Amino acid sequence: LTNFADEIGRSFYGLGGILTAKEFVSVEQDASVLLKTDMSQRMVRDIMEMCYQMLSDLNSDDLIRKLGPISTKVIQVLTEKDPTNAKWHCVMGRNFGAWVTHERNGILFFSLWDLQILLFKHG
């Protein structure tokens, strides 16, 4: 996940203000909204791009059925790339609430279209 479009000039709105798409991820305009993170820009970009690639080819009916396997795959990829051996958790859905405890540099909450994705490491 290292090839990202340089020509993107869209903006994403997050809790910390406006974030440029060039700094984060190259997905369709209005497809992604960063809601909360304390991770590095590089890690956020890689994770959001990975999720976008996994979800973009699914239609609405397939999406709901495949959220479990997709979230498992996301956890596997993050666990392999994380040198701290922390336990990653992934919640995907359209309507959910969460209150989580997470490790430093270990939370990402964003939306893709009408799907919210919460990733955090703990334990």
Salt bridges, closest charged atoms under 4 A:
ASP38 OD2 - HIS102 ND1 3.92
ASP46 OD2 - ARG42 NE 3.95
ASP62 OD1 - ARG65 NH2 2.64
ASP82 OD2 - LYS121 NZ 3.43
ASP114 OD2 - ARG94 NE 2.85
